[in-house]
Amino acid sequence: MRRLTVVQLLPALHSGGVERSTLEIAAALVAAGHRSIVISEGGRLVDALVAGGSEHIALPLGRKSPAILPAAFALRRRLAALAPDIVHARSRLPAWLARFALRGLPAPRPRLVTTVHGLNSPGRYSGVMCRGDAVVCVSTTVHDYVRRHWPGTDPARLRVIPRGVDPADFPRGFEPDPAWRAAWAARHPALQGGRVLLMPGRGTRLKGHAEAIELLATLRGQGLDLRLWLPGADAPGRGAYLDELRALAAARGVADAVVASPPRDDMREAYAVSDLVLQLSAKPEAFGRTVVEALSIGRPVLGWDHGGVGELLRALCPAGAVPLGDRAALAQAARALLAAPPPMPVTIPHTLAAMQSATLELYDQLVAD
């Protein structure tokens, strides 16, 4: 395999599944001896990206404003100078910019890869994600969604490459060290003394934090001593939403048992101190990485049976799959999972190594064609 130059495009490198996948593929490229470049507006993950051997170029690829026009021409100039073999666009606006930039380059042009990370709204704007030389779908759910809403997409271009976790990062039976537990207990005293429900997720209404609070109130009302931890809900710019959640918790009488905290880098430890992990997004998820991470550690997961989360739960933890919106069934399943957690999957098929290998093989196939 010859040395490739691969450029990944995304709006920013703050946090989230798209950003994490970008860093994971960047790491695999570097490990395989390829040149890895990421172009984005920047963010807190840039240092980790560069420390891992990749390069970062700062361009505002996610701003829907007149400023995007200079960025489009700047991207074309950058790609002309870099002469990449592969340009990999990971969201819609960067994909449009990539198509514009590549049209202005002399042949042979780089091959364009797109990854459909989400169940985007149907229409022409989102349809750009189906127009790569190869279109990566992060789950069977996404593959079927693309075929349904963009039926003109060439099926031969679609590749299902599920996201994955490294079992070494989320080992079965992992226990946090005493120092971490002590610091965690001191920082979040409201979570001590009872069993912990954990629901990771950004501070947005679609993630279902309100449903988690309602579930907590129902279960505590039935005599269960439970606490709810919402890591990621306390995010910059989400103060008004956080106030809504606090008001709801107070109205349901569980304000002293709910903790919302900022995004964390120690989710392995967070899963390990929880008794049940929740995934209650109102909008279907494309994949549901938290499901795989929690199950890898050995924690049961409870979630709505739709989208990628439902796909994973049906395959790996069927007792945790509940019909969307059925609160009574949700509470019943939560009680059952807390009383007698089901056996965890012996192996987790969705591994980081499998995802990285399949993606690099795709790059090599495209260049060889």
Secondary structure as UniProt FT lines:
FT   STRAND          5..9
FT   HELIX           17..31
FT   TURN            32..33
FT   STRAND          35..40
FT   TURN            44..45
FT   HELIX           46..51
FT   TURN            52..53
FT   STRAND          55..58
FT   TURN            61..62
FT   TURN            66..67
FT   HELIX           68..82
FT   STRAND          86..89
FT   HELIX           92..103
FT   STRAND          111..116
FT   HELIX           124..127
FT   HELIX           128..130
FT   STRAND          134..137
FT   HELIX           140..149
FT   TURN            151..152
FT   HELIX           155..157
FT   STRAND          158..160
FT   TURN            167..169
FT   TURN            172..173
FT   HELIX           178..187
FT   HELIX           189..191
FT   STRAND          195..198
FT   HELIX           205..207
FT   HELIX           209..221
FT   TURN            222..223
FT   STRAND          226..231
FT   TURN            236..237
FT   HELIX           239..251
FT   TURN            252..253
FT   HELIX           255..257
FT   STRAND          258..261
FT   HELIX           267..272
FT   STRAND          276..279
FT   HELIX           289..297
FT   STRAND          301..304
FT   HELIX           307..316
FT   HELIX           318..320
FT   STRAND          321..322
FT   TURN            324..325
FT   HELIX           327..339
FT   HELIX           352..368
//
